[in-house]
C-alpha cells in the first residue's frame, strides 16, 4: 500500500431538491448551491442514490465507493468488516435544510430492510441542530398509550397529530433516532445528520401537500406500521456525557449505538487534539464552528473530513475556538450480522 493513498479525504457534496428545502445552507454557511430548492447536502456518501467524489489529493475526482474498492479496510476499518463484505460504506453524513416540515416517517431496522428492500439496510440516525428559529420543533416518538390500531385509524381520519410527540429544539441540541422511531423535522431548523448508509424511509403522513408533479407523494402505511416502535413514548433530547476535559479540550458523547458513536469535541484557541486511527475504524470529523488545521489540511466552518482507518497518528490544531463532531465505530458496539 502506497502511504500517499492514506490521507484525510474531503468531498464534493451531492445535493437533493426535495420539496421541503430552501436556500439556508447558502445564507448561513456561504455555500455555493445549484439553483432552486436545496433540501439536503450529502457531505460524505457512498450510496446508489448519491455518492460524493473526492475533492483533494491522489483520489481527487473518484467517488467514495471507488476509493473503498481500492483501500478496503484501510479506509473503513476492521470494526466495519461487515460493510466491506457487503460492499457498502458504513455511514452517511448530511446537512438538512428544513425550510418546510418533512413528512412524518419511520425507518426500518436491518432485519426488516434486508427482507423487504433487497440489499438495503435499516436506518438508525442522529441529529445535531446547527440553526433553529425560536419556535423550531421536531416530531419524535408517540404520545402515551398509542396503539397500532389507533395510529392507523388516525391516518385514515386525517387527525394523526394527536398521537405524535412534539419536542422543541434549539441550536446545539442533539437527538438520537433509532430505527423504528416515528419522527419529522419541522420547519425552521438546519441540521447535521449522521446515519447508517441507507435511504429507506417509510412515509406516514405528508401534511396533505402535493409533490412537484401536483400529486400527493406516496405513503407507506403498511410497512410503517410493521416497523414502528410503539413503546417509543415521548423521548427527549440526547443528554451529552462528558468523556474528557483538560488542556483546552472538552469531549462529550452525544449518541452511541451499534453503528456509530458521535462526540462533540470543543477546542480552545491554540489547543491541539492528538488522535490516532489504528486500523479499527475510520473517523469522520465535522467542523461546526471556527477554523482548524488537520495535518496539512485546512478546515473551515461546516466542513466534514474522512480520516481513513489506517491513517495512524494525527493532530488537529484549533485556530480560534472550535467545535467539532467526531464520529467513529467502536469495537464494543460494531455490527455483527452473525449475532443479529
N, C-alpha and C positions, 0 to 999 in steps of 0.2 A: 504494500500500500504506500503510495506517494504521500508524504506528510503534507504536501501542498493541497491535497484534496480534503483535508480535515481543517476546517476553519469556520468561523461564525458566518451564518448564511442569512442574508436579508432578501426579501422577496417583493416582487411587484404584486399589488393586491388584485383580486378579482371582485368586480362589483356586481350587485344584484339590484334590480329595479322593481322590487315588489311594491304594491300599491300603497303601503303604509309608510314608505320612506320619505325623505326630504332632501335638504341641502345642508344639514347641520354639520356634517363632517368637514365640509368646506369652510363654513362660517366659524366653527370653533377651533379647528385644528389646522387651518390653512392647507387643506388637502386639495390636490388637483383632481377634479372629478369629471367624468363624462357628463354630457348634457342630460337634463331631465332628472327624474327621481332616482335617488340612490338610497336604498334601504339597508343594505349590508355591504361591508367591505371584508372579504375573506383575506385575512392577513397572512396566514400560513395554512395551506390546504393542499391535500392530495386526494381529492375525491373526484369521481366521474362527473359530478355536477359542477366542478370548479377546481382547478389545480393552479397554484401560484408558481410563477417562474422566478428563478434565482436572479438577483439584481447585481451581485458582486462576485468578483474573484473567478476562479477556474471554471466554475459551473454556470457562469452568467448566461442567461437565456434558456437554460434547461428547466423543465418542470420538476417540481419536487419529487414526483413519482420516479422520474429517470435518475435523480440523484440517489434515491433509495435503492433502485436497481443496482447502481454502481457500488454503493457503500454498505448496504445491508445493515447488519447490527452495529457496524461502526458509526452509523448515523443515528439509529433509534435506540440501541442498547439491548442488553440481554434481558432486561425486565420486560421488553416488548417483543420477545421471541415469537409469541403468538401472532403478532401483527405481521412480522416478516413471513411467517408460514402461510398466512392468508393473503399475502401481497397487498397489505394495507398500511398506510401511515396511521399511527395510533390516535392522533389528536387533530383538532381543527380549531383555529383561532379566528374570531370575527370581531368586527365593530358593527353595532346595530344603531341605526337612527330611527327611533320610534316617533316619527313626526305625527303619526296617527296610531290608533291602537292596533296591535297584532291580533290575530284571531285567538280565541280560546282553543287550546290544543293540548295534546299529550304525546309523549314519545314512548315507544315500547322498550322493553329490556332486550338483551341479546337473544334469549331463547325464542321469544315471540317473533322478533325481526327475522331471525335466521330461518324460521319455519314458515313465514308469510311473505318475506320481502327478498327472497333469493339470498345473495351473499352479503346483503346489507346488515349492519349491526344495529343494536339499540342505541339510545342516546341519553346518557347522563351528562349534565352540563352544570356550569356555574357562571354567575354574572358578577361583574363589578360595575357599579354605576359611576360613570365619568362625569356626566352633567345631568341635571334634573330641574324642571320647573318647580315652583313651590308646591303645586298640587299633584305632582307626579306620583304614580302608584303602579302596583302590579296586581294581577290575579295570581295567587299562589295557594294551591290546595283548596279544600272544601270547607263548608260550614259543618258543624257537628250533626251527626245522625242523618247524613245524606246517603241514601241507598241508590243502587244502580237503577232500580225501577223509577224512583223519583227523578233521578237525573235524566233518564231517557224521556220521561213524560214532560219534563220541563223544557227540553229541547223542542219537542213536538209542539208544545204550547207557546213557545217563544218567551218564556219567563225564567230562563236559566240563571240569571244573575242572583236570584235569592239564595242559590246554593253555592256561590263562589265566594272565596275568602279574598278580600281586598286588603292590600298591605301598602301603606305609604312608604316612599323611598326618597333618599337624598343622595347627593354626590358623596362617594366614598363607601356607600353600603355594599355589602357582598351578600349574595344569595346562592345557596346550593339547591340544585333542582335535579333530584334523582329521577331516573326513568319511572314513569307511572304517575308523576305529579301533574295534575291539571294546572295550567299556567297561561298567562298572557301578559306581555309588556304593554302597558297602556301609553297614551300619548304623553310626550314631554320628557322623554329620557333618552340619553345616549349611553350605550352600554358596551363594555368589553365582555365577550363570551368565550369561554374555554370549554370544549366539549369533546366527547367521543367523535371519531371521524365517521359521521353518519348524517344523512339528510332525510331521515324518516320522521315525518310529522303526521299525526292524525288530527285533522281539524274538526273541532266540535261545534263551534259557533263563530260566525263571522260578522256579527253586528248588522245583519240584514243588508249588507252592501254588495255591490257587484264588482267584478273584475274589469280589466281593461277592455274585454270583449263585450261588456254590457250584460253579462250573465253572472249569476251568483257563483262564487268559487266553490269547488267541490268540498264536501264534508265527508267524514269517515266515521260515522256514528258507531257502527257495529265493532269495528276494530278498536275504537277509542274505549268503548265500554269494556271490552275484553281486557285492556291493559291498565285502566285507571286504578290507582291505589286509593280505594275509598276510605282507608284508615289514615290517609294524609290529611289531617284536620288542622286548620289554622296554623300552619308552620310560620316561623318568624324568620328574621334576617339571620345570617350567619353570625356567630359570636367569635371574633378573632381570638386566637390563642397565642400568647407570647411564646416565641421559640428562643429568642436570644436578644439581649440588649447590651451594648458596650462598644467602645471605640468608634462612636459615631454611627453605629449600625443598629437598626431595630428590625427584627423579623417577626411576623405574625402569620400563623397558619390560618387561612380563610376557609378552605374546603379540602377535604381529603376523602377519596373513595377508591375503589379498586382499579380505576382507570387513570387517575392523576391526583397529584397534590398541588395546590396553588397557595403560595405565600405572598404577603405584601412585605416588601423589603424597602426600608427607608434609610437613606444615607445622608448624613450631614455634608456640607460643602467640604471637599477635600478628602472625605473618607474613602477608604478602599476596601472593597469586598473581595476576599481571596477565596476562590472556589476551585472545584476540580470535577471534571466529567471523567469518571473512572471506568467507563465502558458499560455500566449498568443501565444508564438512562440518558437520553437526550435531556437538555434543559431549554425551555423557552422563556426568554426574558422580554418583558414589555415595559418600556419606559413611559410612565404616565405623567410625570412632572419632572422638569429640569432638563439637563443635558449631561452626558457622561461619555467616557471612553472605555470600551471593552477590548482589551488587547490593542490592536491598531484600528479598530472600528469605532467611529464616532456615532453616537446615538442621539437622536432628537426626540422631542416630546411625541408621544403616541406612535412609537415605532417598536416593532417586535423583531427579535433576532433568535434564530435557532442555533444552539450550540450542539454539535454532534457529540454522541456519547463517547467517542474516542478522542475528544479534544485534549484531555488532560487538564493541567492547571490553567487557570485564567484569573484575571484581575479586572474588576470594574471600578473605575475611579470617578467619583462624583465631581462634576463641575457645577457648583451650586447645589442647593438642596434638591435631592432626587427622591422619587417614589417609583418603585418597580412592582410588577407582578412577575413572580418566578414560578414556573410550572415544571414538574418532573414526575416520573413514575417510580414510586417507592417499591422496593423489593417486598415489603410487608404486605402491600395491597395490590401487587401486579396481577393482571388477569391470568387465570389458568383455566382454559376451557375444559380441561380434563376433569376439573373439580366442579364444573358448573352443573 
